[in-house]
């Protein structure tokens, strides 16, 4: 796993390029990474034209550092991923408070799924006190995992650290510990990706060169609105807000 | 706790600012389940001791946001909410009561309903009237009535933006636009800018209470009988929907797919229902929308059909307008019905209705009515504040809707809808009013598909295209409004899978008969409510215009004769077990449905 430090000199504007992947950069990204998993995950098995989303063949395992990439142009905001995630991680109970993917709607209307992107610099992991041993990065999948037993109530260090990133970390209403980090379904084919009827979620190898990290959902929304509603003054105003 | 219910309804008295939780609805849920059914029962219980003709704009008219057992469950399409009250809009032909009107139920999709359910409520009931504009914030158990002066006067899009900025994306909202604030009789309640509880004037009732918006966040889990059963039902339902033959078509086009198809079939309301085929349908239809306008699909909660389309007008005078649609109803009422050929203008007209908070169907019909009045000299340019409202004048349609929403100039007259406006205009304008029981007819023609004479005629909330052409379909669709689930899910998979999901959620194990009887009970109760107000068989007829043949298109010459109309109604009342002469439910029917308490009401009417 690469441990490159984030280049401090990268301008704010340049950062934004990596905040989310456009269709084009997604294709370039996957091709460059040359990952069989990502390509087979989105290309052959997921779409067969009839809208079925079950992957066929052997269950896929995530075998290298990855994250779930979103094609924002395609998301329709149905929140099926959110409910599937909540049910999978909560014994079939659709407690959306426990969901690790959240779909947010913005006006002009776009829907932005917010999910942990496994930032290379992982400010949440940095913020979590070492002695707690409540957070670690999975060596295989690259996902950052919370050890619920070690996580302490009312501590918001990791949550605050994620505020200007994906912003999905939050305090659970049940016991005030941190919830919301995507663990990539422990390396199994992620439930949200499998369930998405729009094929807008993909498992993609992560850039651990320090150039990619998560963006705030609203910042993503601004970009998506701008390209979605081209020529609209209203969209222009939103993207500049 | 009962499965599928929180056994808790929030009741807010806006006059005093007090609120409390009640569980009185729980005694009715086995009989009426939720949504429209529970709405009819609760409305009846609250108004039965008041004299008939109770004014719908009286603060005591309860405005009820009602949910069903399916909301918040992980099955497809549990995204709807039914808003119920006594309608301010409908009106019988002859009644001793000046303010007589029907029941009102109006459904909207989006994300609001599951959020409200997850906040721990089976519904919210607003009574009274705030002394100044307010909005209500419901954050799980925490309820707050707040000053809405910064929202009042704002259109739906602005209101949505402000609330989103203030509360963030986790909160969901329903609100009224200027039309509701000014008590336009066919004002809608909107959510997510373009989704509407549009019909039967619920926005008007909300405005009359000085209630601008409801904002909600919910983080609870809806209790169900058995989560494993519900998960199995979920898998089964999603699977069935994906195997539905119409699945890909509805996903790609939404209801817009019907625009051209309906025109070619002679069922598209055109030129204020003079015709039923629009010769320019290709200029404003779904293909143009797809190639030039749509940029994305949008879905309600847990719906893989995602029929809603957003887009941005690419050229012309209204370049840059973000709008939603055209859907079949909006694209017809604002397109062919007004003879509009400019696609961008039509989209701006649809968007104006949404932003003003007008019922898009009634608004399109009112504009068509005004255009016909103008063309025939019943309304002049001066009457219309300088607008030359010829057929197809999209700019005029847009301006007129703004005037209606603000009740400026001629808008004050047209804000009452076609029935009341026609009476004031006189000179035969009554013949131009395409309405039944005071509510405007929607976008499906009647002459080629005569089933719509029953759909529009017998609907309990005034002309409505959704209720179904025969008793069985009426009951199945009514169950959608009761559960409260989207009709498109039912169109795709029928009512049996919904029954399985309902039983998995509630654990009640209703048979198909018991299930559909809930709908029949609801229909009969609504019918008795309306009968008490003075509605009878004469109120179930289609306007005279439908007795003159259409002159254009593949079905030129098609019409519905008065005799055919009589026969359809006779057949329908017979199937319902209703009296042919009065259309009232018979005593046997009411007894069979366990509605014995309504028998004296009917006896008194005879």
HADDOCK unambig.tbl for C-alpha pairs under 7 A between the chains (distance, minus, plus):
assign (segid A and resid 51 and name CA) (segid B and resid 242 and name CA) 6.69 0.50 0.50
assign (segid A and resid 52 and name CA) (segid B and resid 242 and name CA) 6.98 0.50 0.50
assign (segid A and resid 76 and name CA) (segid B and resid 297 and name CA) 5.58 0.50 0.50
assign (segid A and resid 76 and name CA) (segid B and resid 298 and name CA) 4.39 0.50 0.50
assign (segid A and resid 76 and name CA) (segid B and resid 299 and name CA) 5.35 0.50 0.50
assign (segid A and resid 77 and name CA) (segid B and resid 298 and name CA) 6.35 0.50 0.50
assign (segid A and resid 77 and name CA) (segid B and resid 299 and name CA) 5.65 0.50 0.50
assign (segid A and resid 78 and name CA) (segid B and resid 299 and name CA) 5.07 0.50 0.50
assign (segid A and resid 78 and name CA) (segid B and resid 300 and name CA) 5.71 0.50 0.50
assign (segid A and resid 78 and name CA) (segid B and resid 301 and name CA) 5.01 0.50 0.50
assign (segid A and resid 78 and name CA) (segid B and resid 302 and name CA) 4.83 0.50 0.50
assign (segid A and resid 78 and name CA) (segid B and resid 303 and name CA) 5.71 0.50 0.50
assign (segid A and resid 78 and name CA) (segid B and resid 304 and name CA) 6.95 0.50 0.50
assign (segid A and resid 79 and name CA) (segid B and resid 301 and name CA) 6.29 0.50 0.50
assign (segid A and resid 79 and name CA) (segid B and resid 302 and name CA) 5.79 0.50 0.50
assign (segid A and resid 80 and name CA) (segid B and resid 302 and name CA) 5.25 0.50 0.50
assign (segid A and resid 83 and name CA) (segid B and resid 74 and name CA) 6.89 0.50 0.50
assign (segid A and resid 92 and name CA) (segid B and resid 227 and name CA) 6.31 0.50 0.50
assign (segid A and resid 92 and name CA) (segid B and resid 228 and name CA) 6.86 0.50 0.50
assign (segid A and resid 92 and name CA) (segid B and resid 231 and name CA) 6.94 0.50 0.50
assign (segid A and resid 93 and name CA) (segid B and resid 227 and name CA) 6.35 0.50 0.50
assign (segid A and resid 94 and name CA) (segid B and resid 74 and name CA) 6.83 0.50 0.50
assign (segid A and resid 94 and name CA) (segid B and resid 221 and name CA) 6.74 0.50 0.50
assign (segid A and resid 95 and name CA) (segid B and resid 220 and name CA) 6.99 0.50 0.50
assign (segid A and resid 95 and name CA) (segid B and resid 221 and name CA) 5.42 0.50 0.50
assign (segid A and resid 96 and name CA) (segid B and resid 219 and name CA) 6.98 0.50 0.50
assign (segid A and resid 97 and name CA) (segid B and resid 219 and name CA) 6.03 0.50 0.50
assign (segid A and resid 104 and name CA) (segid B and resid 169 and name CA) 5.54 0.50 0.50
assign (segid A and resid 105 and name CA) (segid B and resid 169 and name CA) 6.03 0.50 0.50
assign (segid A and resid 107 and name CA) (segid B and resid 161 and name CA) 6.29 0.50 0.50
assign (segid A and resid 197 and name CA) (segid B and resid 304 and name CA) 6.22 0.50 0.50
assign (segid A and resid 228 and name CA) (segid B and resid 295 and name CA) 6.19 0.50 0.50
assign (segid A and resid 229 and name CA) (segid B and resid 311 and name CA) 6.89 0.50 0.50
assign (segid A and resid 229 and name CA) (segid B and resid 312 and name CA) 5.66 0.50 0.50
assign (segid A and resid 231 and name CA) (segid B and resid 320 and name CA) 5.10 0.50 0.50
assign (segid A and resid 232 and name CA) (segid B and resid 312 and name CA) 6.99 0.50 0.50
assign (segid A and resid 232 and name CA) (segid B and resid 320 and name CA) 3.94 0.50 0.50
assign (segid A and resid 232 and name CA) (segid B and resid 321 and name CA) 6.21 0.50 0.50
assign (segid A and resid 232 and name CA) (segid B and resid 322 and name CA) 6.89 0.50 0.50
assign (segid A and resid 233 and name CA) (segid B and resid 320 and name CA) 6.50 0.50 0.50
